[in-house]
Every structure is written in structure tokens, then in C-alpha cells.
């Protein structure tokens, strides 16, 4: 008896802007000029803040920082497609996403300066705090998406994660749950090719990361992650499907971090310069600028104004944070558990006594 094919699948790939800023008219989301300029403003602001943080960390004015340069299109394009009531559930490299959702520069600066105030978003910003464990945030996102469905709300959750996270158990549990219960959510994988210093080829053997979603019964696709319009459209389509009750979507954005994994990392030890240079030619900010220029809505005078505005926002936000960043002893204890367990209470009282003794001795 011949072997039969039980099922066949395919992964679609979406690109709207090429590296020269030319647009595929059939896929162009046809955003207004004001919307396009707002996307560019956010991308420019994110990159300005990102580079400033790298410098501040080198000066000892910030702690370890996770740069986002190169991945702005993934984060700003996707967030621009969301409604205000939607939630983002980030990992640790989502500075641009926070900016797109309206997080103040001051609050972002607090976080990277080690202040607990950086974990508190304004009430009108639906964004979860930074999640450092790889992949665990996806489970929280599924909870939001399922709750929204049960309550018949329009709300969806979008969770960000990297290529390395797709090898974690939390990822498989999350996509399986979302597939079964048709949670109102989007899984957005920023596949930058590297799980810190481990290349994608050595941490998963699958042909694409998107196809992992198919195993869970989730619509999945690949997108040019350096193309902000493609990311926007893919996310907008996924959000509409979720709101219609058609379940979750997995979007694999093919992107690249142009800098190190973190300020504690040296990518030259594991990435060759030729690879980095080839991706630099796909820079999402430069590509989008070329597109705007060809549409006649970008010029050098506008660029100078937008850059000056971004510089001012970043400088003022950092200045405010530095002037108000006085850590308190109790910050290390108050935000771990809803009720502080006895072992932490004992440690807190011991440290408080030491602090009081130092003050009394004039230290």
C-alpha cells in the first residue's frame, strides 16, 4: 500500500519595502502621511535613546543595557498596528516597543538606572514590565488573550521574544494553549539570528521558526523584520483575525541586532564583520527614510527638526531620572512578593539595622 500524505503546510513570507525604499503597491497598507511620519518619529526617537543609553552605560551612569538598534521596525511597526486597549508583554529588548506605546523616557531611564520606578508604567500605557527569564512572558500573554476572549472584549495581547526563546518549554506550552483555546493574541518572534552568542543553526534545526506555530494550530508567517510596513501589515491582519475569534498568530520577523546582545557582550568574538555589514545595508530606519523621501514627505529640514526633538526628549527624560533616582533600601524587598515572607523580613530588618548604625557613625 503506498504511503499517503496526511497533511501539507506552507509558510508565507511578506515584504513590502525593499532595501532601496521601493514599495510593493499591492501590499502597501496606504497609511496617511501623518501616520507614516509618526512611525518615523518613533523610530528615530527609539534609536536616539538607544544610542544614548549605550554611552551612559559606558560612563557608569546606567547599568547593563540591552540595545535594540536594528530591530526598531519589528517593535514600532507592530505596536503601531495595535489599539490603545491592547497589551504588550515584552522580553528584555523592547525599548522601541515601550516608546511606541507611550512609555515616558524618564520611566525607561529609571529602569536601566536600576530603579524600581522603571517597572511602573503610567495607567494609560498597557505594557507589562520587562521580563528577563527567556520565554516566561509568553505564558502571561496567553492568559491575557484568553481572558479577553472569555469576557468578549476586543483586547488582544502581543508578546515579543527572540529566536532562542522558541527552544524553551514555555514557548511550546504557550502556543499550544493559545491554539486550543483560540486566545486573542499575537506571538511576535524577533529572529535576529543569534541567541546571545549561539547562532540560530545551533539552537534549533527547524527550517523556519514560524512553522513551529503550525504544530499548535496557529496561523504563522515570516516577515521582513527590517521592513516596518510589512511588520505593521502582518500585525494588523493578525489583530483583526484575533478580534474575529479566529485565534492567535505567530509572526517570525527576520531581523538583526546591529549592536551587541548587551553592554556585557562583544559580538566580534562570534560574528564576522561581513555578516554585520550585509545587514547594516538593510537598516530599517534608513530604508523607511528612503521610502518617505520618494513619497515627497521627507526632507533634510524635517530630519533636523525630528532629530532635535528626539535629542531634547531623551536629554530631558534622562536628566529628570538622574535627578530623582535615589534608591531606597526597601526597594529590594517590596516588589518581589505580594506579602513579604518571613525570611525576607528578617533580612530586611538586619540590613536596616546596619544602615542605621552607619548613619549614627556618620558614614
C-alpha positions as CSV (number, residue, x, y, z in Angstrom):
1,X,0.0,0.0,0.0
2,X,1.5,3.4,-1.0
3,X,2.3,5.9,1.7
4,X,-0.2,8.7,1.8
5,X,0.3,12.4,2.7
6,X,-1.7,13.3,5.8
7,X,-1.2,17.0,5.6
8,X,0.9,19.7,4.0
9,X,1.8,23.2,5.1
10,X,3.5,26.3,3.8
11,X,5.0,29.4,5.3
12,X,4.3,32.7,3.5
13,X,6.9,35.5,3.5
14,X,5.9,39.1,3.4
15,X,8.0,42.1,2.3
16,X,6.6,45.5,1.3
17,X,9.7,47.7,1.2
18,X,12.9,46.7,-0.4
19,X,16.3,47.9,0.7
20,X,16.1,50.9,-1.7
21,X,12.8,52.0,-0.2
22,X,10.7,50.8,-3.2
23,X,7.2,49.7,-2.2
24,X,5.1,46.7,-3.4
25,X,1.9,48.6,-4.3
26,X,-0.3,45.5,-3.9
27,X,0.6,45.2,-0.2
28,X,1.1,48.8,0.7
29,X,-1.2,49.5,3.8
30,X,-1.7,53.0,2.4
31,X,-1.2,54.8,5.7
32,X,-1.7,58.6,5.8
33,X,1.3,60.9,5.6
34,X,0.8,61.9,9.2
35,X,0.8,58.2,10.3
36,X,4.0,57.5,8.3
37,X,5.8,60.5,9.8
38,X,4.7,59.4,13.3
39,X,6.2,55.9,12.7
40,X,9.4,57.5,11.5
41,X,9.4,59.9,14.5
42,X,9.1,56.9,16.9
43,X,11.8,55.0,15.1
44,X,14.2,58.0,15.3
45,X,13.4,58.6,19.0
46,X,14.0,54.9,19.8
47,X,17.3,54.9,18.1
48,X,18.4,58.2,19.7
49,X,17.5,56.9,23.2
50,X,19.2,53.6,22.4
51,X,22.5,55.1,21.5
52,X,22.4,57.5,24.4
53,X,21.9,54.6,26.8
54,X,24.9,52.8,25.4
55,X,27.0,55.8,26.0
56,X,25.6,56.3,29.6
57,X,26.4,52.7,30.5
58,X,30.0,53.2,29.4
59,X,30.1,56.3,31.6
60,X,28.8,54.4,34.6
61,X,25.5,56.3,34.6
62,X,23.5,53.2,33.8
63,X,23.7,49.5,34.5
64,X,23.8,46.7,31.9
65,X,21.8,47.8,28.9
66,X,20.2,45.7,26.1
67,X,20.4,47.6,22.8
68,X,17.6,47.5,20.2
69,X,19.3,49.1,17.2
70,X,18.3,47.2,14.1
71,X,15.0,45.9,15.5
72,X,13.0,49.1,15.6
73,X,10.8,48.1,12.6
74,X,9.7,44.9,14.5
75,X,8.7,46.7,17.5
76,X,7.3,50.0,16.3
77,X,5.6,48.6,13.2
78,X,3.8,46.0,15.4
79,X,2.8,48.4,18.2
80,X,1.5,51.0,15.7
81,X,-1.0,48.3,14.5
82,X,-2.4,47.9,18.0
83,X,-5.3,49.7,19.7
84,X,-4.8,51.6,22.9
85,X,-6.6,49.0,24.9
86,X,-4.3,46.2,23.7
87,X,-1.4,44.9,25.8
88,X,2.2,44.3,25.0
89,X,4.1,41.6,27.0
90,X,7.8,42.2,26.3
91,X,11.0,40.4,27.0
92,X,14.1,42.5,27.7
93,X,15.0,44.2,24.3
94,X,11.7,46.0,23.8
95,X,12.8,49.6,24.4
96,X,11.4,50.7,21.0
97,X,8.1,48.9,21.7
98,X,7.7,50.8,25.0
99,X,8.3,54.1,23.3
100,X,5.7,53.2,20.6
101,X,3.2,52.5,23.4
102,X,3.8,55.9,25.1
103,X,6.2,55.0,27.9
104,X,7.9,58.2,29.1
105,X,11.7,58.4,28.5
106,X,12.1,59.2,32.2
107,X,10.5,55.8,33.2
108,X,12.6,53.9,30.7
109,X,15.7,55.6,32.1
110,X,14.7,54.7,35.7
111,X,14.7,51.0,34.7
112,X,18.1,51.0,33.2
113,X,19.4,53.0,36.1
114,X,18.3,50.3,38.5
115,X,15.3,52.0,40.0
116,X,12.1,50.1,40.7
117,X,10.2,53.1,39.4
118,X,11.2,51.9,36.0
119,X,8.8,49.0,36.4
120,X,5.7,51.1,36.9
121,X,4.0,52.1,33.6
122,X,1.5,55.0,33.6
123,X,-2.1,53.9,33.9
124,X,-2.8,54.7,30.2
125,X,0.1,52.6,29.0
126,X,-0.9,48.9,28.7
127,X,2.6,47.4,28.9
128,X,3.9,44.7,31.2
129,X,7.3,45.1,32.9
130,X,10.5,43.8,31.4
131,X,10.8,40.0,31.6
132,X,14.3,38.7,32.0
133,X,13.8,34.9,32.1
134,X,13.8,33.7,28.5
135,X,10.3,32.8,27.3
136,X,8.3,33.0,30.5
137,X,6.4,36.2,29.5
138,X,4.6,34.3,26.7
139,X,2.5,32.4,29.3
140,X,1.3,35.7,30.9
141,X,0.4,37.0,27.4
142,X,-1.7,33.9,26.7
143,X,-3.6,34.5,29.9
144,X,-4.5,38.0,28.8
145,X,-5.6,36.8,25.4
146,X,-7.7,34.0,26.8
147,X,-9.3,36.3,29.4
148,X,-10.2,38.8,26.7
149,X,-11.9,36.1,24.8
150,X,-13.9,34.8,27.8
151,X,-15.0,38.4,28.6
152,X,-15.8,39.0,24.9
153,X,-13.5,42.1,24.9
154,X,-11.7,43.4,21.8
155,X,-8.4,43.4,23.7
156,X,-5.5,41.4,22.3
157,X,-2.1,40.7,23.8
158,X,1.1,40.9,21.8
159,X,4.2,39.2,23.2
160,X,7.7,39.7,22.0
161,X,10.5,37.1,22.2
162,X,13.7,36.1,20.4
163,X,14.7,33.1,18.3
164,X,16.3,31.4,21.3
165,X,13.0,31.5,23.2
166,X,11.4,29.2,20.6
167,X,13.5,26.4,22.1
168,X,12.1,26.9,25.6
169,X,9.3,24.8,27.1
170,X,7.3,27.9,27.9
171,X,7.1,28.7,24.2
172,X,5.5,25.3,23.4
173,X,3.1,25.5,26.3
174,X,2.0,29.0,25.3
175,X,1.4,28.3,21.6
176,X,-0.3,25.0,22.4
177,X,-2.7,26.7,24.9
178,X,-3.3,29.6,22.5
179,X,-4.1,27.2,19.7
180,X,-6.5,25.1,21.7
181,X,-8.4,28.0,23.2
182,X,-8.0,30.4,20.4
183,X,-6.6,33.1,22.6
184,X,-6.8,36.7,21.3
185,X,-3.1,37.2,20.9
186,X,-0.1,37.6,18.7
187,X,3.3,35.9,19.1
188,X,6.0,38.1,17.6
189,X,9.4,36.4,17.3
190,X,12.3,38.7,16.5
191,X,14.6,36.3,14.9
192,X,17.9,38.2,14.8
193,X,19.9,35.0,14.1
194,X,21.6,34.8,17.5
195,X,20.7,33.6,20.9
196,X,23.4,35.7,22.6
197,X,26.5,34.0,21.0
198,X,24.8,30.9,19.8
199,X,23.7,31.0,16.1
200,X,20.2,30.0,15.2
201,X,21.5,26.9,13.4
202,X,22.9,25.5,16.6
203,X,19.9,26.1,18.9
204,X,17.1,24.8,16.6
205,X,17.1,22.7,13.4
206,X,13.7,23.7,12.1
207,X,13.7,25.2,8.6
208,X,11.7,28.3,9.8
209,X,10.7,29.3,13.3
210,X,7.2,30.3,12.0
211,X,6.4,26.6,11.3
212,X,6.6,25.8,15.0
213,X,3.2,27.7,15.3
214,X,1.6,25.4,12.7
215,X,2.2,22.4,15.0
216,X,0.0,24.2,17.5
217,X,-2.8,25.0,15.0
218,X,-1.8,28.7,14.8
219,X,-1.6,30.7,11.6
220,X,2.0,31.5,11.1
221,X,4.1,33.5,8.7
222,X,7.5,35.1,8.1
223,X,8.0,38.8,7.6
224,X,11.0,41.0,6.6
225,X,11.7,42.4,10.1
226,X,13.7,45.3,8.7
227,X,10.6,46.5,6.8
228,X,8.3,48.5,9.2
229,X,5.4,48.5,6.7
230,X,5.4,44.7,6.4
231,X,5.5,44.2,10.2
232,X,2.7,46.7,10.5
233,X,0.5,44.9,8.0
234,X,1.2,41.5,9.3
235,X,0.3,42.6,12.9
236,X,-2.8,44.5,11.7
237,X,-4.0,41.4,9.9
238,X,-3.3,39.2,12.9
239,X,-5.1,41.5,15.3
240,X,-8.2,41.5,13.1
241,X,-8.2,37.7,13.0
242,X,-7.9,37.6,16.8
243,X,-10.7,40.1,17.3
244,X,-12.9,38.0,14.9
245,X,-12.4,34.9,17.1
246,X,-10.0,33.2,14.7
247,X,-7.3,32.7,17.3
248,X,-3.7,33.6,17.6
249,X,-1.0,34.3,15.1
250,X,2.8,33.6,15.1
251,X,4.8,36.2,13.2
252,X,8.5,35.4,12.6
253,X,10.3,38.7,11.9
254,X,13.7,38.2,10.2
255,X,15.8,40.9,11.6
256,X,19.2,41.6,13.1
257,X,20.6,43.4,16.1
258,X,23.2,45.7,14.7
259,X,25.0,46.0,18.1
260,X,25.9,43.6,20.9
261,X,23.5,41.4,22.8
262,X,24.1,43.7,25.8
263,X,26.7,46.0,27.1
264,X,28.4,43.0,28.6
265,X,28.8,41.4,25.2
266,X,31.4,41.6,22.4
267,X,29.8,40.3,19.2
268,X,33.1,40.4,17.3
269,X,34.0,37.3,19.2
270,X,31.4,35.2,17.5
271,X,30.0,37.2,14.5
272,X,32.1,38.1,11.4
273,X,32.1,41.7,10.2
274,X,31.0,40.7,6.7
275,X,27.7,39.4,8.1
276,X,27.1,42.6,10.2
277,X,27.9,44.8,7.2
278,X,25.4,43.0,5.0
279,X,22.6,43.5,7.5
280,X,23.6,47.2,8.0
281,X,22.6,47.7,4.4
282,X,19.1,46.7,5.4
283,X,18.9,49.2,8.3
284,X,15.1,49.7,9.0
285,X,15.4,53.4,9.8
286,X,17.4,54.2,6.6
287,X,15.1,52.1,4.5
288,X,12.0,53.8,5.7
289,X,13.6,57.2,5.3
290,X,14.2,56.4,1.6
291,X,10.6,55.4,1.2
292,X,9.4,58.7,2.8
293,X,11.8,60.7,0.6
294,X,10.4,59.0,-2.5
295,X,6.9,59.9,-1.4
296,X,7.9,63.5,-1.0
297,X,7.2,63.8,2.7
298,X,10.8,63.7,4.0
299,X,13.5,66.4,3.5
300,X,16.6,67.4,5.3
301,X,15.0,70.3,7.2
302,X,12.4,67.9,8.6
303,X,15.1,65.4,9.5
304,X,16.9,68.1,11.5
305,X,13.8,69.1,13.4
306,X,12.8,65.5,14.2
307,X,16.3,64.7,15.4
308,X,16.4,67.9,17.5
309,X,13.1,67.0,19.1
310,X,14.3,63.4,19.8
311,X,17.5,64.7,21.3
312,X,15.6,67.1,23.6
313,X,13.1,64.4,24.7
314,X,15.9,62.0,25.5
315,X,18.1,64.6,27.3
316,X,15.2,65.9,29.4
317,X,14.0,62.4,30.3
318,X,17.4,61.3,31.4
319,X,18.1,64.5,33.3
320,X,14.8,64.1,35.2
321,X,15.5,60.4,36.0
322,X,19.1,61.1,37.2
323,X,17.9,64.0,39.4
324,X,15.2,61.8,41.1
325,X,16.9,58.4,41.2
326,X,17.5,57.9,44.9
327,X,17.3,54.1,45.6
328,X,15.6,53.0,48.9
329,X,16.7,50.0,50.9
330,X,13.2,48.6,50.9
331,X,13.0,48.6,47.1
332,X,15.0,45.3,47.1
333,X,12.3,43.6,49.1
334,X,8.9,45.3,48.5
335,X,8.3,44.3,44.9
336,X,9.1,40.5,44.9
337,X,6.1,39.0,46.7
338,X,2.6,40.3,47.4
339,X,3.3,39.6,51.1
340,X,6.9,39.6,52.2
341,X,7.8,36.2,53.6
342,X,9.5,35.8,57.0
343,X,12.9,35.1,55.6
344,X,12.9,38.4,53.7
345,X,11.5,40.3,56.6
346,X,14.4,39.1,58.7
347,X,17.0,40.1,56.1
348,X,15.3,43.5,55.6
349,X,15.4,44.2,59.4
350,X,19.1,43.2,59.6
351,X,20.1,45.4,56.7
352,X,18.0,48.3,58.1
353,X,19.8,48.0,61.4
354,X,23.2,48.1,59.6
355,X,22.1,51.2,57.7
356,X,21.0,52.9,60.9
357,X,24.3,52.1,62.6
358,X,26.2,53.6,59.6
359,X,24.2,56.8,59.8
360,X,24.7,57.0,63.5
361,X,28.5,56.6,63.0
362,X,28.4,59.4,60.3
363,X,29.4,57.0,57.5
